[in-house]
Amino acid sequence: MKIHNSLRLYINNDTFTLESVYNDPSVVTENIVIQRSTGEIRLNAPAGRLPADEEVMMIYGVLGFRREYMVVITDRQKVGRIGEHDIFRLKDYRIMPFTHNNLALSEAQTDEEASYISLLHSHLRSGEFHFSYEYEITHTLQRQSELRGNMQPIWERADERFFWNYRLQSKFIDHTKRLRDQDLSNFILPVVNGFVEIKPAEINKRPFTFALISRRSRHRAGTRYFSRGVDAQGDVSNFNETEQIVVVDATPKGTLPTIPGNYTMLAHVQTRGSIPIYWAQINNIKYTPKLQIFDNPQTEMAFRRHFEAQKRHYGPQLVISLINKRGYEEPMGTSFSKQIDILNDPEIKYYHFDFHHECSKMRWNRVSLLLEHFNYDLIAQGYFKAEVNRETVQRVYQRQSSVVRTNCMDCLDRTNVVQSVIARWVLNRQLQELGVLAPSEQFESSEQFEFLFRNVWADNADIVSCAYSGTGALKTDFTRTGCRTKAGALQDFQNSIVRYFKNNFRD
């Protein structure tokens, strides 16, 4: 079952009609008729009952419904392909009101609606939203391999943590669950909020695809000073799962003809998320807001639930905290390590690396100390490797057995630097295994790919940061160039001023 990749939307005073569009006449089209006055939905209404059309437009999916509005995708941009599947970025959209006018609303209600629509526009314009009609973009490659044989529709198999528009799609989802003969699954398009970059690459005349995907959790979402720490369910603020993917042609070198659609795929996953205790930073117009750690009796349970979920999804945890061991951030580190001690879980290895102290005076090469500390664990962790054809995973060679969970205060700047260092270490091992690199060779020797790798990770930092703080990330000069620069420090200062203004007066 595949999601319709093109729809014709008919609009008149009474209804919205969505009709699938295919160039192949042998494919049966479907349509949905939505009554604007009642919101009632009918699947495959008889042709004779289709309304007279007043406006017709092509769309590429329905984001969903919110209050009395339908949000549709009016333009998309192809980001690239993973294997045989296209990945798209939302380029433009349209918000369609069910009601024809606001004459029945009071002045206060009209202002409220205008404010609501403004916020919706702001969110859709500021974020990065990606989707695919065939590739299960909410899942890592490893999770996709575990779903082999599962015949549920894509939306039902999706990882609900990263199904960003899940609540927006509840109108179609509830209708499908309620009426067995009214299955709207082909119209339910899961969208991911985060970062996707897919680039062709080549080292030593060996071509491959390099991809980076960050998926932002829909749970406990919000801007940084309004969403901190953990909730009772164990969800934390600014949780992102980042997957680095390498795709190479599975046909042995020199073998002819090449079998189209057969690939070897390798992937490595890391996570980031707010410190899983109850805490907040209270805006008080000062540059550094007041830090509060709450003495909440539910802390231990919420902390436990967070790591139970982490282990359920990813296995044992290598936890890296990058906050300062002294000064303003010190109480956070003390509280975090205290909860780790109380939990006393042998599958959680905690390491507090004072990033600012260790890397002070631009000694950024000292991030490598983290690799030394977790060297054995990272080797044992491994990464996902499988042979895939155009339809599904054919053979899994190895799986990633644990995950690195990194945090600083915001899980943005320091966190992305460390994640990119770990990703570099893993990628060198993967490319050596594939024979793209010699056993003792590093991809740093390829100037072109080194430039690509650095900038993809820096772009990832900026997108994840914009969603949470309103600006690009700090310290990306190190990610982009490999060293800390005065120009980068100046850019960080400018971003910090913008963050201060947005977080205090706009969020």
C-alpha positions as CSV (number, residue, x, y, z in Angstrom):
1,M,0.0,0.0,0.0
2,K,1.6,3.3,-1.1
3,I,0.6,6.9,-0.4
4,H,-0.8,8.9,-3.3
5,N,2.0,11.2,-4.5
6,S,-0.2,13.6,-6.5
7,L,-3.7,14.7,-5.8
8,R,-6.2,16.9,-7.6
9,L,-8.1,19.2,-5.2
10,Y,-11.5,20.4,-6.3
11,I,-12.9,23.3,-4.2
12,N,-16.4,24.7,-4.2
13,N,-18.7,26.3,-1.7
14,D,-19.9,23.0,-0.2
15,T,-17.0,20.5,-0.4
16,F,-13.3,19.8,-0.8
17,T,-12.7,16.8,-3.1
18,L,-9.3,15.0,-3.1
19,E,-8.7,12.8,-6.1
20,S,-5.6,10.7,-6.7
21,V,-3.8,11.3,-10.0
22,Y,-2.0,8.6,-12.0
23,N,-0.7,8.6,-15.6
24,D,-1.2,4.9,-15.7
25,P,-4.9,4.3,-16.7
26,S,-4.8,0.7,-15.2
27,V,-4.4,2.2,-11.7
28,V,-7.7,2.7,-9.9
29,T,-8.0,6.2,-8.6
30,E,-9.5,7.1,-5.2
31,N,-11.3,10.2,-4.0
32,I,-12.3,11.8,-0.7
33,V,-15.2,14.2,-0.4
34,I,-15.2,16.4,2.7
35,Q,-18.3,18.5,3.5
36,R,-17.2,21.9,4.5
37,S,-20.2,22.7,6.7
38,T,-20.0,19.5,8.8
39,G,-16.5,18.1,8.2
40,E,-18.1,14.7,7.2
41,I,-15.8,12.5,5.1
42,R,-16.8,10.1,2.3
43,L,-14.3,7.8,0.5
44,N,-14.9,7.0,-3.1
45,A,-18.1,8.9,-3.6
46,P,-19.9,7.9,-6.8
47,A,-18.8,10.0,-9.8
48,G,-22.3,11.4,-10.3
49,R,-22.3,12.9,-6.8
50,L,-19.0,14.8,-7.3
51,P,-19.6,18.5,-7.0
52,A,-19.4,21.1,-9.8
53,D,-15.9,22.4,-9.6
54,E,-15.2,26.1,-8.9
55,E,-11.4,25.8,-8.4
56,V,-9.0,23.0,-9.2
57,M,-5.5,22.7,-8.0
58,M,-2.7,20.1,-7.9
59,I,-1.4,19.2,-4.4
60,Y,1.2,16.7,-3.2
61,G,-0.3,15.6,0.1
62,V,-2.5,16.7,3.0
63,L,-0.5,17.8,6.1
64,G,-3.7,17.5,8.1
65,F,-6.5,19.4,9.9
66,R,-6.4,21.9,12.7
67,R,-9.5,23.5,14.1
68,E,-11.5,24.6,11.1
69,Y,-8.7,24.4,8.5
70,M,-7.2,21.9,6.1
71,V,-3.5,22.3,5.4
72,V,-2.3,20.9,2.0
73,I,1.1,20.7,0.3
74,T,1.2,22.8,-2.8
75,D,4.9,22.5,-3.7
76,R,7.7,20.1,-2.9
77,Q,11.4,19.9,-3.5
78,K,13.2,16.6,-4.1
79,V,16.1,16.4,-1.6
80,G,17.5,13.1,-3.0
81,R,17.1,9.4,-3.0
82,I,17.9,6.7,-0.5
83,G,18.1,3.5,-2.5
84,E,15.2,3.7,-5.0
85,H,13.0,6.0,-2.9
86,D,12.7,9.8,-3.3
87,I,12.7,12.1,-0.3
88,F,11.0,15.5,-0.5
89,R,11.1,18.7,1.4
90,L,7.9,20.8,1.9
91,K,8.4,23.9,-0.2
92,D,5.0,25.5,-0.1
93,Y,1.5,24.9,1.4
94,R,-1.9,26.4,1.6
95,I,-4.3,26.7,4.6
96,M,-7.8,26.1,3.5
97,P,-10.6,27.4,5.8
98,F,-13.8,25.2,6.1
99,T,-16.0,28.3,6.7
100,H,-16.5,30.9,4.0
101,N,-16.3,33.9,6.2
102,N,-15.9,35.1,9.8
103,L,-19.1,37.2,10.0
104,A,-20.5,35.1,12.8
105,L,-17.4,35.7,14.9
106,S,-17.0,38.5,17.5
107,E,-14.1,41.0,17.1
108,A,-12.2,39.2,19.8
109,Q,-12.7,35.8,18.1
110,T,-11.7,37.2,14.8
111,D,-8.5,38.5,16.3
112,E,-7.9,35.2,17.9
113,E,-8.3,33.4,14.6
114,A,-5.9,35.8,12.9
115,S,-3.3,35.2,15.6
116,Y,-3.7,31.5,15.4
117,I,-3.3,31.5,11.6
118,S,-0.2,33.8,12.0
119,L,1.4,31.3,14.4
120,L,0.6,28.4,12.1
121,H,2.2,30.2,9.2
122,S,5.2,31.0,11.3
123,H,5.7,27.4,12.3
124,L,5.3,26.1,8.7
125,R,7.7,28.7,7.3
126,S,10.4,28.4,9.9
127,G,10.7,24.6,10.1
128,E,12.1,22.0,7.8
129,F,9.5,19.3,6.9
130,H,10.3,16.2,4.9
131,F,8.3,13.3,3.6
132,S,8.3,10.3,1.3
133,Y,5.5,8.3,-0.3
134,E,7.4,5.0,-0.1
135,Y,10.4,5.4,2.2
136,E,9.5,5.1,5.9
137,I,11.1,8.3,6.9
138,T,10.1,8.2,10.6
139,H,12.2,5.1,11.0
140,T,15.9,4.4,11.0
141,L,17.1,1.7,8.5
142,Q,17.5,-0.7,11.4
143,R,13.9,-0.2,12.6
144,Q,12.8,-0.6,9.0
145,S,14.5,-4.0,8.8
146,E,12.7,-5.1,12.0
147,L,9.3,-4.3,10.3
148,R,9.8,-6.7,7.5
149,G,6.6,-8.6,6.9
150,N,4.5,-6.0,8.6
151,M,1.7,-5.3,6.1
152,Q,0.2,-2.3,7.9
153,P,0.0,1.0,6.1
154,I,3.0,3.4,6.4
155,W,1.2,5.7,8.8
156,E,0.3,2.8,11.1
157,R,3.9,1.4,11.1
158,A,5.4,4.9,11.6
159,D,7.3,5.8,14.7
160,E,4.8,8.1,16.4
161,R,7.6,10.0,18.1
162,F,8.7,11.5,14.8
163,F,5.3,11.5,13.0
164,W,5.2,15.3,13.4
165,N,1.8,15.8,11.9
166,Y,0.2,12.9,13.7
167,R,-2.4,15.0,15.6
168,L,-3.0,17.0,12.4
169,Q,-3.9,13.7,10.7
170,S,-6.2,12.5,13.4
171,K,-9.3,13.4,11.3
172,F,-8.2,10.8,8.6
173,I,-6.8,8.4,11.2
174,D,-9.9,8.3,13.4
175,H,-12.1,7.9,10.3
176,T,-10.0,5.0,9.1
177,K,-10.1,3.3,12.6
178,R,-13.8,3.8,13.0
179,L,-15.1,2.6,9.6
180,R,-13.5,-0.5,8.1
181,D,-14.8,0.2,4.6
182,Q,-13.5,3.8,4.7
183,D,-9.7,3.2,4.8
184,L,-8.0,6.6,4.1
185,S,-4.5,5.2,4.6
186,N,-3.4,6.1,1.0
187,F,-4.0,9.7,1.9
188,I,-2.3,9.8,5.3
189,L,1.2,11.2,4.7
190,P,3.6,11.1,7.7
191,V,5.9,14.2,7.8
192,V,9.1,14.6,9.8
193,N,10.3,17.8,11.3
194,G,14.1,18.1,11.3
195,F,16.9,17.9,8.9
196,V,17.5,15.8,5.7
197,E,20.5,16.1,3.4
198,I,21.4,13.5,0.8
199,K,24.5,14.0,-1.2
200,P,26.3,12.0,-4.0
201,A,30.0,11.5,-2.9
202,E,33.1,9.9,-4.2
203,I,36.4,8.9,-2.6
204,N,39.2,7.0,-4.4
205,K,37.0,6.9,-7.5
206,R,34.4,4.9,-5.6
207,P,30.9,6.6,-5.7
208,F,28.4,6.4,-2.8
209,T,25.6,8.3,-1.3
210,F,26.0,10.2,2.0
211,A,22.9,11.1,4.0
212,L,22.1,12.7,7.3
213,I,18.6,12.7,8.8
214,S,17.6,14.3,12.1
215,R,14.1,13.6,13.4
216,R,12.7,15.9,16.0
217,S,10.3,14.3,18.5
218,R,6.8,15.7,18.6
219,H,6.6,15.1,22.3
220,R,7.5,18.0,24.6
221,A,8.2,20.3,21.7
222,G,8.6,24.0,22.1
223,T,11.2,26.8,22.3
224,R,14.0,26.4,24.7
225,Y,13.0,28.6,27.7
226,F,9.4,27.3,27.6
227,S,10.2,23.6,27.2
228,R,12.9,22.1,29.5
229,G,13.6,18.8,31.1
230,V,11.3,15.9,31.4
231,D,7.6,15.2,31.8
232,A,5.7,12.5,33.7
233,Q,5.8,10.2,30.7
234,G,9.6,10.4,30.4
235,D,9.6,12.5,27.3
236,V,12.3,15.2,27.2
237,S,12.5,18.6,25.4
238,N,14.4,19.0,22.2
239,F,14.8,15.3,21.6
240,N,16.3,14.5,18.2
241,E,17.4,11.2,16.7
242,T,20.2,11.7,14.1
243,E,21.0,8.9,11.6
244,Q,24.0,9.0,9.3
245,I,23.6,6.8,6.2
246,V,26.0,5.5,3.6
247,V,24.6,3.8,0.5
248,V,26.8,1.9,-2.1
249,D,26.1,-0.2,-5.1
250,A,26.1,-3.8,-3.8
251,T,27.4,-5.2,-7.1
252,P,31.1,-6.3,-6.6
253,K,33.6,-4.1,-8.3
254,G,34.3,-5.1,-11.9
255,T,31.2,-7.3,-12.1
256,L,29.0,-6.7,-15.2
257,P,26.2,-6.0,-15.6
258,T,25.3,-4.0,-12.6
259,I,22.1,-5.2,-10.9
260,P,19.9,-2.1,-10.6
261,G,18.3,-1.5,-7.2
262,N,20.7,-3.6,-5.1
263,Y,22.5,-1.7,-2.4
264,T,24.6,-2.1,0.7
265,M,23.4,0.4,3.3
266,L,25.1,1.3,6.5
267,A,23.7,3.5,9.2
268,H,24.7,4.9,12.6
269,V,22.3,6.5,15.0
270,Q,22.8,9.0,17.9
271,T,20.3,10.8,20.1
272,R,20.2,14.1,22.0
273,G,17.7,15.4,24.5
274,S,17.3,17.7,27.5
275,I,18.5,16.5,30.9
276,P,15.7,14.3,32.1
277,I,14.8,15.9,35.4
278,Y,12.3,18.6,36.3
279,W,14.0,22.0,35.7
280,A,13.4,25.3,34.1
281,Q,15.1,28.6,33.2
282,I,12.8,31.5,34.1
283,N,12.9,34.5,31.8
284,N,13.8,37.6,33.8
285,I,15.2,39.9,31.0
286,K,18.7,39.1,32.2
287,Y,21.1,37.5,29.7
288,T,21.3,34.4,31.8
289,P,17.9,33.5,33.1
290,K,17.3,32.1,36.6
291,L,17.9,28.4,36.8
292,Q,15.4,26.3,38.8
293,I,15.7,22.6,39.7
294,F,12.4,21.4,41.1
295,D,12.2,19.1,44.1
296,N,9.5,16.9,42.4
297,P,8.7,13.5,43.9
298,Q,8.0,12.3,40.4
299,T,11.6,12.9,39.3
300,E,12.9,9.3,39.9
301,M,9.9,7.8,38.0
302,A,10.1,10.2,35.1
303,F,13.9,9.7,34.9
304,R,13.4,5.9,34.9
305,R,10.7,6.0,32.2
306,H,12.9,8.1,30.0
307,F,15.8,5.6,30.0
308,E,13.5,2.6,29.8
309,A,12.2,4.1,26.6
310,Q,15.7,4.9,25.4
311,K,16.8,1.3,26.0
312,R,13.6,-0.1,24.4
313,H,14.3,1.9,21.2
314,Y,18.1,1.8,21.1
315,G,19.5,-0.6,23.6
316,P,22.2,0.2,26.3
317,Q,23.0,3.9,26.7
318,L,26.4,5.7,26.5
319,V,25.4,9.0,28.2
320,I,27.6,12.1,27.6
321,S,26.8,15.3,29.5
322,L,28.8,18.3,28.3
323,I,27.7,20.9,30.8
324,N,30.1,22.8,33.0
325,K,31.2,21.2,36.2
326,R,31.4,24.6,38.0
327,G,29.4,27.8,38.2
328,Y,25.9,28.3,36.8
329,E,25.5,24.8,35.3
330,E,27.0,22.8,38.2
331,P,23.7,22.0,39.9
332,M,22.4,20.4,36.8
333,G,25.4,18.1,36.5
334,T,25.0,17.2,40.2
335,S,21.3,16.4,39.8
336,F,21.9,14.4,36.7
337,S,24.6,12.2,38.2
338,K,22.6,11.8,41.3
339,Q,19.6,10.3,39.4
340,I,22.1,8.1,37.4
341,D,23.4,6.7,40.8
342,I,19.8,6.2,42.1
343,L,18.8,4.3,38.9
344,N,21.9,2.2,39.2
345,D,21.4,0.6,35.8
346,P,24.4,-1.4,34.4
347,E,23.2,-0.7,30.9
348,I,23.7,3.0,31.3
349,K,27.3,4.4,31.2
350,Y,27.5,8.0,32.2
351,Y,30.4,10.3,31.5
352,H,30.5,14.0,32.4
353,F,32.8,15.9,30.0
354,D,33.1,19.5,30.9
355,F,33.3,20.8,27.3
356,H,34.1,24.4,28.0
357,H,36.9,23.5,30.5
358,E,38.4,20.8,28.5
359,C,38.3,22.7,25.2
360,S,39.1,26.2,26.6
361,K,41.6,28.4,24.8
362,M,40.5,26.9,21.5
363,R,41.9,23.4,22.3
364,W,39.0,21.8,20.4
365,N,41.1,18.8,19.5
366,R,40.5,17.6,23.1
367,V,37.0,16.5,22.1
368,S,38.9,13.3,21.0
369,L,39.2,12.5,24.7
370,L,35.6,11.3,24.5
371,L,36.5,8.8,21.8
372,E,39.3,7.5,24.0
373,H,36.9,7.1,27.0
374,F,34.2,5.3,25.0
375,N,36.5,3.5,22.5
376,Y,35.7,0.0,23.5
377,D,32.0,0.7,23.9
378,L,31.8,2.4,20.4
379,I,33.6,-0.6,18.8
380,A,31.2,-3.0,20.6
381,Q,28.2,-0.8,19.6
382,G,28.9,-1.2,15.9
383,Y,26.4,0.1,13.3
384,F,23.7,-1.2,11.1
385,K,24.7,-2.9,7.8
386,A,22.3,-4.6,5.3
387,E,21.8,-5.5,1.7
388,V,18.7,-3.9,0.3
389,N,16.9,-4.1,-3.0
390,R,14.5,-1.6,-4.4
391,E,11.6,-3.1,-2.3
392,T,13.0,-4.2,1.1
393,V,15.9,-5.3,3.2
394,Q,17.2,-8.7,2.0
395,R,19.9,-9.5,4.4
396,V,21.1,-7.9,7.7
397,Y,24.8,-8.3,8.3
398,Q,25.0,-6.5,11.7
399,R,23.0,-4.2,13.9
400,Q,23.8,-1.3,16.1
401,S,23.6,-2.6,19.7
402,S,23.6,0.6,21.8
403,V,23.4,4.4,21.3
404,V,25.2,7.6,22.4
405,R,22.9,10.0,24.2
406,T,24.5,13.5,24.3
407,N,23.3,16.7,26.0
408,C,24.5,20.1,27.0
409,M,22.1,22.7,28.4
410,D,20.2,23.2,25.2
411,C,21.4,20.1,23.3
412,L,22.4,22.3,20.4
413,D,25.9,23.7,20.1
414,R,28.3,21.6,22.1
415,T,26.1,18.6,21.5
416,N,26.4,18.9,17.7
417,V,30.1,19.3,17.8
418,V,30.5,16.1,19.8
419,Q,28.0,14.2,17.7
420,S,29.9,15.2,14.5
421,V,33.2,13.9,16.0
422,I,31.6,10.6,16.9
423,A,30.0,10.4,13.4
424,R,33.4,11.0,11.8
425,W,35.0,8.2,13.8
426,V,32.2,5.8,12.8
427,L,32.1,6.8,9.1
428,N,35.9,6.2,8.7
429,R,35.4,2.6,10.1
430,Q,32.4,2.1,7.7
431,L,34.3,3.3,4.6
432,Q,37.3,1.2,5.5
433,E,35.0,-1.9,5.8
434,L,33.4,-1.1,2.4
435,G,36.9,-0.8,0.8
436,V,36.3,2.8,-0.1
437,L,39.2,3.6,2.2
438,A,42.3,1.6,2.8
439,P,42.5,0.0,6.3
440,S,44.7,2.8,7.7
441,E,43.3,5.6,5.5
442,Q,41.0,8.4,6.8
443,F,38.5,10.3,4.6
444,E,40.1,13.6,5.8
445,S,42.6,12.9,3.0
446,S,39.8,13.6,0.5
447,E,39.5,17.4,0.5
448,Q,36.2,17.3,-1.4
449,F,34.4,14.8,0.8
450,E,35.9,16.4,4.0
451,F,34.3,19.7,2.9
452,L,31.0,18.0,2.3
453,F,30.9,16.1,5.6
454,R,31.8,19.2,7.6
455,N,29.1,21.4,6.0
456,V,26.3,18.8,6.2
457,W,26.9,18.4,9.9
458,A,27.1,22.2,10.4
459,D,23.8,22.6,8.4
460,N,22.3,20.0,10.6
461,A,23.3,22.0,13.7
462,D,21.7,25.2,12.3
463,I,18.4,23.5,11.5
464,V,18.0,21.7,14.8
465,S,19.0,24.9,16.6
466,C,16.6,27.1,14.7
467,A,13.7,24.9,15.7
468,Y,14.5,25.3,19.4
469,S,16.3,28.6,19.8
470,G,15.4,30.7,16.8
471,T,18.9,31.0,15.4
472,G,21.5,28.9,13.8
473,A,23.9,27.0,16.1
474,L,27.0,28.3,17.8
475,K,30.5,26.8,17.3
476,T,29.7,25.8,13.7
477,D,33.0,27.3,12.6
478,F,34.7,24.3,14.2
479,T,32.3,21.9,12.5
480,R,32.8,23.6,9.1
481,T,36.6,24.2,9.3
482,G,38.0,22.0,12.0
483,C,39.2,24.9,14.1
484,R,37.8,27.7,16.3
485,T,38.2,31.1,14.7
486,K,37.7,34.7,15.8
487,A,35.2,35.2,13.0
488,G,33.3,32.2,14.3
489,A,33.3,33.7,17.8
490,L,32.0,36.9,16.5
491,Q,29.2,35.1,14.7
492,D,28.4,33.3,17.9
493,F,28.1,36.6,19.7
494,Q,25.6,37.9,17.1
495,N,23.6,34.7,17.3
496,S,23.5,34.9,21.1
497,I,22.1,38.5,20.9
498,V,19.4,37.3,18.5
499,R,18.6,34.4,20.7
500,Y,18.3,36.7,23.7
501,F,15.8,38.9,22.0
502,K,13.7,36.1,20.5
503,N,13.6,34.0,23.6
504,N,12.7,36.8,25.9
505,F,10.3,38.9,23.7
506,R,9.1,36.8,20.8
507,D,8.7,33.2,21.9
